[in-house]
């Protein structure tokens, strides 16, 4: 029995569950390795956990709950609970600039892609494409699997990369170095804790002597915050719902991505994907920190403008000139 806190929940600090141990916890997630390497938790209400702690067996708390003086309990609620304020529901009604119309329309990544068989056409020039072999994952791969909490925050992306999928798929990093550097996953990739260290870890996996990072992640869907973090950390993440692609893109299959043409090629088939202008510019621009160093607080205007450099010109250059406006060392920033 330990004090309430983050230790058991994340498997860090003083209290860590051991390999093969099963715990009873009132936290909100119980996948393997969450509370410590090789461990798993059974989830229960706080009352059940408390009742079970006396004999270290799962115990129904009803007998203890029935002993509570309800009138006294309600009086305590009146004393300690903040009174709720009236909730006002309103619908946002933003006014969008006309010049942003194309960009906003391009943000719809929910459409099902169209595929075509290119096997009988002329060979495709892949020299300027992103090409790699697939490492295949299933549904709902969470951020704790991507980078376990005990290895955070890390001193750099490369440091985090040495622990990517440490417990979930220990061979992941070695396979990236062998060219299996495109992740293909199902629904809900990046679910769980909203931490930017997950895409940072994928960016930091060593591919070669001076090369780092998986080349792309392709999934049917992403957790919302993780999807934003991918672009913010300059990691290419694509949404593709076409089941034909997932039939073809098995472990070790070669995949090529034509980013300007918005096409993915696999096994003689091509698949169309959507990527917004903002996402593309964040990815190609080195992420939100690099773009901030150039555009300062105008970075998101630059990311959706027809001519990003015109934003600088109108503002007289970032921080008064076309130069970095942040500190020389931006790696220490955390979001």
HELIX and SHEET records of a PDB file:
HELIX    1   1 UNK A    6  UNK A   10  1                                   5    
HELIX    2   2 UNK A   46  UNK A   52  1                                   7    
HELIX    3   3 UNK A   62  UNK A   66  1                                   5    
HELIX    4   4 UNK A   70  UNK A   80  1                                  11    
HELIX    5   5 UNK A   98  UNK A  100  5                                   3    
HELIX    6   6 UNK A  101  UNK A  105  1                                   5    
HELIX    7   7 UNK A  143  UNK A  146  1                                   4    
HELIX    8   8 UNK A  149  UNK A  151  5                                   3    
HELIX    9   9 UNK A  157  UNK A  161  1                                   5    
HELIX   10  10 UNK A  172  UNK A  177  1                                   6    
HELIX   11  11 UNK A  197  UNK A  204  1                                   8    
HELIX   12  12 UNK A  224  UNK A  232  1                                   9    
HELIX   13  13 UNK A  243  UNK A  248  1                                   6    
HELIX   14  14 UNK A  277  UNK A  284  1                                   8    
HELIX   15  15 UNK A  288  UNK A  295  1                                   8    
HELIX   16  16 UNK A  296  UNK A  298  5                                   3    
HELIX   17  17 UNK A  299  UNK A  304  1                                   6    
HELIX   18  18 UNK A  308  UNK A  314  1                                   7    
HELIX   19  19 UNK A  318  UNK A  320  5                                   3    
SHEET    1   A 2 UNK A  22  UNK A  25  0                                        
SHEET    2   A 2 UNK A  40  UNK A  43  1                                        
SHEET    1   B 8 UNK A 115  UNK A 117  0                                        
SHEET    2   B 8 UNK A 269  UNK A 272 -1                                        
SHEET    3   B 8 UNK A 263  UNK A 266 -1                                        
SHEET    4   B 8 UNK A 254  UNK A 258 -1                                        
SHEET    5   B 8 UNK A 130  UNK A 136 -1                                        
SHEET    6   B 8 UNK A 182  UNK A 185  1                                        
SHEET    7   B 8 UNK A 216  UNK A 219  1                                        
SHEET    8   B 8 UNK A 237  UNK A 239  1                                        
SHEET    1   C 2 UNK A 206  UNK A 208  0                                        
SHEET    2   C 2 UNK A 211  UNK A 212 -1                                        
END                                                                             
